[in-house]
């Protein structure tokens, strides 16, 4: 950060208001490398330093070099600026004390900037960086992520400002204020210029300075500075810009290339955002709908990953332009919106997506699990759990596409078995039928299963079993009589079907 004359003297006047004088003629943008006591001789002088002396100094009497930046303490004259570099300060202050004050101010800027640079390297949070800057900038500040959620805010500066306090309370910029800023064309100016300054109006009680925190291709956040003191406006904006530059380094280093929807979806997934009103407000800004037919894909590497995750995310985003692809806890997730499920089946749409990405996933050795469809974005957490469960339940390591829809019953049984033994829910007659000797091509249990799964259609069951229809009828009639099976009772028939599934699951787990 360039430490300028303007910074040093503005800070001096903030700390020592009794010493204020007109600095309008100063070369205020000049960057300085230090503040020093003016030596006796004109050798080894540095023209990028600010020197301090009194009016008895020999160099002053001998003629000050024009290139030199000097503050001369002269109690016998009024404070004047001889030119853009030479200041004659009317004051009784001792030169040594004045020098110490200026040096402390200079060092405070260097130390602040160095501390923030270390914080970037040490992966400090944006909030920590903002807290470290409050005393230096002395103005209320907010830092938003791309979805307009607060990731940093001043904590020790109280202010009466409706928007500021409401944003702090809710933790994000509500939709009504987004609309207000849109009407004021603040976002339009931001997009064109990268920064905007707005005067008090309607909901806004104070003038503010807003800046986009962005790389050449990605918006990583927004910074807002409330300008409470017009006299120090340039000073505060300059330091705030330096802070935003370092916050950009932080976000670019540790959250590089996150899309605007990443932040919102991650907040929902990790439970940081649960209020539906807040979600409804923020979701409008990231190009998603609260209500829609969604499906979640989870991609995992079959073995150690040698391909950068960001490369894969970019590849999938190109193959599926409508998908929201992002990384979460080591997995790659793709949120997809389905077409009208009443007209186009779920499986057909999944097959369509799969046909587009299959080659890419095969090449990168990725396996894909897919949730059931869900109708609210807030259900994405459950969808992620479904993807994880399906992936873990599939024992075939060669299976690339795993649909939770095929595993939901196993997931249900697995979950229930942790509380109550599943055998407690199984009709005892199933165990008895399973113990019967097999006399033909199919066992009695297989015949009963095919009959029930075919919706009691004898012809369809016979096709499944590769048996004659009459043969199936014979075995079913015999089972009904021998075990008192009431096939016409829908509840008892459902119990039989569930019991068969439990029996199969228990046997598969052995």
N, C-alpha and C positions, 0 to 999 in steps of 0.2 A: 504494500500500500504506500502511495506517495503521501508523505507528511508535508503539508503545505503551510505557507505563512498564514493563510486564512484559518486553517485548523488551529494552529497554535494560539493566535490572538483571539479567536472566538472563544476558545477554551479559557484563556486568561481572563477575558471579560466576564465569563460565566462564573469563574471562581473569585475574581477580584473586581467586582463591578465599579468600585471607586476609581479604578485605573483606566476606565474606558476612554478611548479617543477615536477619532475618525481614521479609519484604515482604508477608505475608499480608493485612495491613490496608490496603495501598495500593489506590488506584483504578487497578488494573492495566490496564484496558481503555481508559484515557484515551489518545487520540491526541495526539501532540505535534508541534509545528511547528518545534521547535529546542531547543537547550540553550545557555543564556546565563549570564553573570555577573550577579548581582543588582545593579541600579543603586543609587545612594545615595538617590535620591528615588523617591517612589511614583507618579510620573507616567509615562505611556506604558508601563505594565506590560502584558504580554500574558498572558492567563490560559490560553493553550494552549501555553505554553513551560515548560520545566523550568529553574529558576534555581538557581545554586550560590553559596554565600557562606560566611563563617565566623561564629562566635558573637559577634564584635565589631561586626557590621554594624548600623548605626543602625535599619534597618527591623525587625530581629529584636528589638531592645530596645523599639521603639515599638509592637510588636504586629503580627504577620504577618497580612495580609489572608487570610481563609479561602479565597478562590477561587484563591489563588496556589499553584503547585507549586514547592516549595523543598527543596533538600538543604543542610542547614547542618552544616558541619564543626565539631564541638565535642569536642575531646580530653578535656574535663573530665567528660563524662557518658557513660553507656552508650548504645549505639546504640538509639534508640527511634523509633517512628513516632507522632507526636503525634495525627495524624488521617490520613485517606486521602490527604492531599496534602503534609503537612509531615514531613520526615525529619530527625532529629538523629543525625548519624553520628559515633561516637566513633573518631577517627583522627588521627594526627599528619601525615597527608598535606597538602601545601600545596594551597590552594584552586585555584591556577592549574593545577597538575598534574592534580588531580581533574577540573577543568573540561575540560582537553584530552582526558583519557581518555573522558569521557562524550560529548564532541563527536565524537571519532573514531568511537565506536560508532554514534552517530546517523547520521553521514555515511556510514558503511559500509553501513547499511541502505538509505539513499537511493541511493547509487551502485550497489549491487547491483541494486536494482529498476529503476533507469534503464538499466543495462547490458542487463538482460533485455528491456526494452521495445525498445531499439535492435536487439537480436538478432532480435526478432520482425519488425520492419520490414525488416531486412536479409536475411530468409529464412535465418537460421541453423538448423542442425539441432537436433533435440531433445537429441541427445548433447552438443552444444556448450553448450546452456542448462543441462544437468545438471552438466557439468564446471565451469561458472562458479558453481555453487551449492554445491559440495561443502564448501568452506571455511566457508561461512556456516551451513549446516544441520548439518554434522558428523555425518551418519548415512548408512548405506547406503540407496540408492534405486534403484528400477527404474521404467522407463516402458515400457508395452506398447502396441502398436497394437491395433485391435479384434480381430484374429485371434490375440492373445496372443503376438506376436513382439516381442522386445525392440527398441526404437528408442532407448533411452538407459539407461545404467547407471553408477553411481559406479565410478571406476577406481582411486582411491588409498586407499580404505578397505577393509582386509582383514577378513573376518569368517568365523567357523566356523558356517555355517548350511547344512544339507543342501539345502534348496529353493533358496535364494539362489544358492549356488555351482553347482548343477546347471543352473539356468536360465541363468546366465551362460555356462556351458560349451556348452550346446546352442543358445542364442540364442532360445529360446522356452519357453513353459510346457508341459512334456510332459503327456500325457493322464493319467498316473497322479496327477499333482498337481492337475489339473483335477478329477478324481474326489474327491480328498481335500478340496478346498475346497468341492465340492458337498455332500459328506457333512457338513462343518462348517457348511453353510448360509451360507457367506461370500457367494457370488454372490446368494443370495436377499436377504440384508441390503443388499448393494450396490444391487440393483435397487430396493429399497424406499426406502432412505435416501440413496443416492449415495455413502456412505462406510461403512466398517466397521473396527472395531479388534478384533484377535484375540490371544488369549494363547498362549504356547508350549504345544504339544501334539503328540505323536507326531512327525511329520516336521518340524514347525516348531520351531526352537530358540529363536526370539526373538519377542517381541510385535511385531506389525506394524500399521500403519495403511494401509488401502487406500482409494483414492478413484477413482470413475468420472470420466473427463474427457469431458464431454458438453455438447452444445448442448441446446435444448429437444426436438429431434427425433432427434438422431444421437449415438451413442456413438463418440467419436474415439480413445479409448484408456483405459488404466488406469494409475494411479500407485501404487507401493508404497513405503512408508517403514518401515524397521526401527528400532524404538525400543530402543536399547541402554542408554539412560540415562533412568531414570524421572524423575529430578529435572528434566530438561530437556524432558520430553514435550510440554508445552503450547507451548513455544518452537519445537521442531522441527516439530510439526504445523502451527502457524500459518504458519511460513515455507514449509513444503512445500505448503500450500494456496495460498499466493501464487504459488509456482512453477507449480503445476498450472493456475492461472488463466491465466498467461501462456503456458504450453504449449498450453492450449486456444485462445488467441488465435492462436498459431502454426499449429496444425493446422487451425483453422477458416478462417484466411486463405489457407493454401496447399494444403490438402488437403480443402477444404470438401465435405461431404456424400458422402464416399466410403463405400460400403456395406462391411459387414464382410468380404465375400468379395473386394473389390477388392485388398486388401493381399496376400492369399495368392496369388491368380491372377497379380498383377503380379510377385510374387517368383519364381513358377515361370517366367513368360514371360521375364524378364530374366536368368534363370540364377542368381539369388541363393539359390534354394532347390531343391536337387537330390536331397537324401537322402529316399528314399521313406518311411522310418520317421518322419522329421520331418513330411513332408507328411501321412502317415496320422494323426498326432497332431493336427495343426492343422486338418485338413479337417473333423474331427468337430464343431468349434466353429463352423463357418461354414455349416452346412446343406448340405454337398455330400457326394457319395459318391466314394470312391477308384475303384471299379469301376462303370461304367455305360456305356450307349451314348450318347455325346455327339456334338454337332456344333457347330462354331464359325461364327458369322456375322461378317463384317467389313463395316462400313459406311463409305463415304467420300463426301465431297461432290463433285459433278460440277464445281463452280466455287467461287469464294470463298464462305465461309460467313458468313452474317449472323445465323444462329440460334445462341443459346448451346448448347454441347454438352450441358450439364446438362439443359436443357429437353428435348432429344431423348432423352437417356437416361431421363428420367422418363416421357416419352410411351411409349417402347418397353416400359419396365417395366410400364406399365399395360396395354398391348396384349397383352404376353406375360408374365403374372404369374409363370410358372415359370422364366423366363429370368434369367440373371445378366448384367446389362448394365453395362458399365463402359468407361472411356476408357483407351487405351494408345497412347502415342507418336503422338498425333494421330488415331488411328482410334477408332471406336466398335465395341466387340466385344460380342457376345451369345453366351453359352454356353447351349446348349439340350440338354436330355436327351430322347432319342428313346424312343418306345415299343418294344415287343418287335419287333426287326427281322425275326424269323422269321415274324411274323404280318402286319406292316404295312411295306411297302416304304419304303426310304430316300427315294426321290423323292416318293412320295405324302405323306410327312410334311413334307418341305421345302415342297412345294406348299401344304400346309395352313398352315404358318407364314407363307409368303409372301402368301397371300390375306388374312391378318390385317393385315400391316404394309405391304402394297404401296401403299395410298393415302397413308399417312403419309410413306413414303420418296419417293414421286413428288412430293408437295407440297413436301418439304424438299430436293428435288434430290439425293437420296442414291442411290448404287449399292451393291449388296450382292453380296459373293462368299461362297461357302459351302465349308467344308472337307469332306472325306470323313468318315464316321463314325469315331470312335475309342472305345476301351473302357476307357481309363485317363486320369484327370485329368492325369497327368504328360505325356501326349502333346499337351497343348494348344499347346506351342511349335511342334511340327510342323504342327498344324492351322492355326496363324496363318501359317506360311510357305506353306502350301497356298493359303490365302485370298489372300495377297499375289501369289503366282505366277499364280493364275487371273485376278486383276484385271488384271495386267500383260499377260497373254497374249491377253486379249479385245480385239480391235482395233475392234469396233463400239462407239463411244462412247454409243450409244443403249441398249445392253443394260443392263438394270437388275439382273437376277438372273443371277449367273455361278457355275456349279457346278464346283468343281475336278475332280469326277468326269469332266467332259467335256474336261478339259485336262491330265490327269495324264500322258498319253503325250507330248504336246508339251513338258511340263515336263521329262520324262525325257530327251527328245531334246535339248532346249536345254542341260540340265546336262551330258550326255555330250559334246555338240559342243564344249564348252569344253576338253575333254581330248583327244579323238580325233575326226577328221573322220567325220561320220555315214556318208558314202559307203562307208567301209570295212566297214560292217555291212550294206550293201544288196546283195542278190543281183544280179549283173551282168545277168541275163536281164531284169530289170525295165526297165533302160535300153533294151535291144534292143526289147522289146515296145512301149515308149513311142514309139520311133522309127518304128514301122509306120504306114503310111498308114491313115486312117480311111475305110472304104468304106460304112458304114451310119450309122444314127442314133447309135450309141455306138462309142467307140474300143475296140480290143482290151484296153487297160489298164482301161477302165471296166467291161467285161464280166467280166474276171478278178476285179476288186475286188468287184463285186456278187455274183458266184458264191461267193467265199470268205466274204464278210461275211454271206451268207444261210445259212451252214452247208452249202454245196453243195446247196441245195434249188433245183432248176431252176425250179420254178414261182414261188417267191418271188423269185429273181433276175430272172426275166422280168417280174414286176410292177414291180420297181424300175427296170428298164431300158425298160419299155414296149415289150417285144419279145415275139415268140412263143417259147414254151418250146423248140420244136425248133430255132429259130434260135440260141438261147443254147447248146444242146447242141452244135450244129454248130461254133460258134466255140470253145467250150471244148475239144472233141475235137481241133480243128486246132491250138490252142495247145499242148496236151499233146504232140502228136506233133512239132511244129516245134521246140519248145524243151526237149524231154525233161522235162517237168514231172511229177513223181511225186506226184500228188494224194492217193494212198492212204497215203502216208507222213506221219504226223502231224507229225513234227519238221520235215520239209521244207515241209510245208504252212504250219506256223507261221512258218518263215523267210520264206516268200513273203508272208504277211500283214504281218509286221513290215517287210519291205522295201517293200511298197506304202505303208505308213504313213510310213516314212522318206522315200520319194520325194515323197509328197504334202506333207510338212512342208518339205522342201528347196525345193520349187517355191513354196510359200506364202511362204517367207522371201525369195524373189528380189525 
